[in-house]
């Protein structure tokens, strides 16, 4: 199936129903040239509400070669996030994608398919909270379920917004040379409406408030403060939803004061992959109940649609039936996810919802990962 936009609404049409868009194999359509200006990004030192401001990082002052002492946990921020504050966060709103949204022209494949290698969780996390067991589903079905055995690589991202409110998004660890990176939505890192970066940001892998009821810790692996945040300039300046992505570099943290990927593992990234795929999506959608997605992780599995039809249409990822609302922003859409090992590849992240009142369809949307994501990742490895 090919996801299509009709007016300001999302719909999906099967190829067999598209009679006027057939084409001859003799037609040759050239892909647009790669415009590397869309890959430019900005990074700042992670601010807090205790006097630390979002000082910009440049290539000259980035800390890629710094010592471990540069990544000491922010104790003020850790003290701020009491268990009750974490539990009482409200969700960062998830934007609606419409045809009036700003779509970058650079939303298509910019080169050959490419994937980075994932890193398995250490033995302790696999034993302690193994990868989520995704319920079996029938062919063509989309299933959304609470996660009883949360993957350690995914977590709740808590933050203080520009109005001083405590909010939450979702995020996941990715494998990079630093072993310190998580990926999330750009709007979870930078509020364009206020022109402000998020403060007091903390990543909590496999967060689950239900653990408290059985005498366990809601943060089974501990908490990690953020050292720096990086997102695309096209998100900051233009609100380009195809570049609504951020990578955050974490300090040492957790129960053993280690790098995040050394403890919970890190997903790989898939770039320039076009076509439908089986997706496993994780996040903390606050609109879900029994249990509340504010307190516990949810998963959704189904077919994600991602097409590049004659270069005429944007190649954002879409899925119907998950109904992931606020708080799910930044959660990974995994391809080739192995629930036994916890290994998978992030092909996109949750950034938007799209609705069609005409045909009664509501779906989640994620940007197309192309070469710009690789550039963002490599830049973050110097932060």
N, C-alpha and C positions, 0 to 999 in steps of 0.2 A: 504493500500500500504506500501511497505517496501522501504525506501531509500537505494540505493546501490551506491558504488563508483566503477566506471569502469575506470581503468588506473588512470589518475589524474583528472577525470571529474566526475561530479555529474549526476546521472540519477535516475529514479524511476521506479520500475517494480511492476505490480500488482502480488498478490500472485498466481493468476491463471496462470500467465505466467512463474512461476518458477517451472519447471518440475523436475529438478534434485536436488532440495533442500528440497523435501518432506521427512518427517520422521515419524517413528512409535511412537505411544503413549507409547510403552513399553520401549523406550529409555530414560534413565535418565541421564541428563547432570548437573553436579554440578556447581554452581556458584563459581567464584574465591573468595578466602578469601579477606576480607577487609584489604587493606594495608593503615593504618592510616598515613603513612609517607607523602602521597600525600596531606594531609590536612594542612600541615605546611604552615604558612604564615608570612609575615613581614609587620610591620606597622611603619610609620614615621609621625612625626609632619609635617603638610602641609607647604611646603616651598613657599616663594614668591620671588619677585625680589627686595625686599627692605631690604635684609639682613638676612632674616629668612631661615635657611638651613633645609634639611630633616633629622632632628635628629631622629635616630631610637628609637622606643618605645619597651620596654621589659615588661615582666610581672611585673617586679619590679617597673617600673616607669610609667606604664599606669595610666590613670586618671579616672578609673572607679568609684572611690569613691570621686572624687574631687567635689568642690562646683561649683555653677553656674558661679562664677567669672572666672573659667577656660575656659569658653566657650564664652568669649566676642568676638564680631565680629572684624575681621581684617579691620580696617578703611583704612589703606593704600591700600589694595586690592580693597575695595569698591570704593574708589576714583579713582583708576586706570580704573575701568570698566565703562567708560562713555557709554551712549546709542549708540553713533556712533561706539565705539570700539566693543561693543557687536554685533552690526548689521554687522560689517565688518569682523568678524571672518571667517576663512576658515576651511573646514572640516578636521578632523583627518581621514586619509585614512583608509578604511576598508580592512583588509587583505583577500587574496584569500585562501580558504582551498583546498588543493590538497592531494594526497596520500603521497606526500613528506613532508607534514606538520607533526609536532610532535604531535601525539595522545597519551595520557596517556593510559596505560593499565587499569587504574582506571576510566573508563568512562562508568561504568555500575552501576546498582542498588547495593547498599551496605547494604541494609536492607529493612524493610517494608516501604510502602508508608507513608509519613508524611507531614503534612502541618502546618504552623504557622498561627496564627490568624491575619487577616487584621484589620486596624483601619479606620473607616469612617472619611472623611473630616469633619471639623467643619461646623456648619450651614452657616457661612458666605461664605466660598469658594463654597459650593454647590449652594448657591443662586447666587453668583457672577460669577462663571464660572464652571457650573456643569460638571459632567463627559461627555466625548465626546459622541455624538450621532453617533453610527456606522451605516452607510447605510445598508439597507437590501440587502441580496444577495441570489442568487439561490443556490440550493444544489450543492456542489462541486466547486463552483466559488470562486476565490480569488479576492478581491477588494482592491485597493489602492486609498485613497482619502485624500485631505487636510482636516484638522480638523477645523471646524468653532467654536466649543464650547469645547475648550481644557480642558482635565482633569488636575486638579490642582496637582495631584500626580506625573505627568510626567513633565520634564522640559529640558531646554537646559543647558548643562554643558560647561562653557567657561573656557579656560585655556591658559597659555603661555607655549610653548614647549621649548625644549632644545636649539633651535636656536633663541629663542626670538620672535617667531611668535605667533600671537593670533589665537587659533584654537577652534573648538567646537565638542562635542560629545552629546550624549543623556543619560539621567539617570532617575531614579524614586525613590521615597521615599518608604522605607519598614518599617513595624512595628517591632520594637525591644524594649527591656526594656529601652533603653536610649531615644527613640523617636527622635533620631538624625540621623538616617542612610539613605543613598541612595546607590543604587547598580548601577554599570556601568561596562564597559569592563575594563579588566586589562590593555589593551594597551592605554586606555585613561588616566590611572593613572601613568603607568610606561612605558617609551620608552626603549625597550630592545636594539634597535640598537645603542642608545647613552648611555645607562646605567644611565638614568636620570629620576627623578620623575617630574611630571607636576607641574607648579608653578601658583600662582594667581588663584587657582581654585574656581569658584563660580557656584552655582546651582540656576537656575531661573525657578521656576515652571510656567507652562502654558505660556511660552514666546511666544509673537506674535507681530511682528513689524507692522502688519496691524492695530493694535489698535491705533497707532499714527495718522493714517489717519483720525480717527474719534475723535481725541482729548483725547484719553485714554492713559494709561501707557502700554508700551510693556511688562512690568513686573508687572502684576496686583497684585501679592502678595508680591512683593519685591524680595530681593536677599539674599542668605545665603553663607557666606564664609565657608571654610573647616578647621576643626581643625586637623584632621589626616586622613591618607589614608592607606588602608591595601589590599594586594593582595597575591596570592599564591606564594610560593617559586618556584614551578614548572613552573609558568609563568615567573618569574624573571630570573631563572637560565637556563631553558630549552625551553622556548617558547611553552609550552604545551597548545595547543588551547582549550583543554577541561578544563583548569583552567584559562582561560583568563577572569577573573572576579575580580572586586574590590568592596570593601565596603568603603565608606567614611563617617566619622563622622563630622557632621556640627556644627558650632557655633550657638548661638542664632542669629536670623536674621529676615528678612522680615519686613513688614511695622509696626509690633507690637513687634519686638524683642523677638520672641518666638521660641520654638523648632519646627523643621520643621513638624513633624508628628502631633503636636498639632494644626497645621493650615491646612495643605493640606491632612492629612490622610497618611496612609501607607499600601501598599499592603502586603499580606501574601506571603510566599514562599512555593512552592510545591517541595518535594524532593523524589527521587526514584519512580516517576510515569513513567511508560512505556506504550506506545501505542499512537495511533493517537488522536488528540484532536482539538477542535475548538479554534483557537488562535486569539486574538486581539493584534496587535503590534503597538506601537507608537514610534515616533522618529523624528529627524530632518535631513532627507536625502537630502544632498545638490544637488543631481542629479535631484530632482523633481522640476517642474516648474508650475507656475500659481496656487498657489503662490510658490515662491522658498522655498524649505525645509530648507534653511539657516535661513530664517526669520520666518517661521511658521511651526507648527507641522503637520505631516502626520500620517495617520493610515493605517493599512492593516489588513483585516480579511479573514481568510480561514482555511483550514485544515493543521495543522502542523503534520509532520510524525516523529515518534519517536519509533523505534522498537529495540528489543534486541533478534535477531533471534539465538537461540541456543548458545548465548554468543559469536558468531563468529564475529559479526560486532559491530563497535562503535555505540553508541546510541545517537549521536548528533541529535539535533532537526533540521529539514529542512522544508522549505516552498518554494513553487514556485509561481511566479507571483507578488510578492511585489516589487522586483527590488529596494530595499533600498541600496543606496550607501553610500559614505563617509558622516560622521556626524550622521548617524543612530546608530553607535556603542554604545552599552550600553542601548539602548532602550528596554523596557520590552516586553516579549511575555506573554500575560495574558491568563489564563484559568479561566473559570467561571466568566467572567467579567460582571458586572451589571452596565449598563450605567446610570441607574437612581440613584444609590447610590454612584457610583464611586469605588465600592469594587471589588477586583479581586486578583488573585494569580499569582505571577511571577513564571513561569515554566522554563524559560530561558531568555537570553538577546541576542540581535544581536551582533555577534562578527565577522562574516565572510561572504563572498560570495563564491559560487561555481558555476562553469560553465561547460556545456557540449556542445562543438561545434558539436559533432557527432549527437546529437538528438535535438539540439537547445534549451536546457533547461538551465535556470539560476535561482539560488535560493539563499536564505539567510540561514545562518547556525547559530545555537546557541549551547553552550555546554550542556551536560546532567547534571542536578542538582541532585547530590546524597548526601550522608552523609558528604562529604567534605564541601559542602555549609553550612550545619548546623554548622560545626566546625568554619568556617570562620565568620559566623554571631555571634556566641557566643564569639569568640575572640574579635570581633569589639565592643561588648558590654562592654568591659573593657578598650576601648581606650578613 
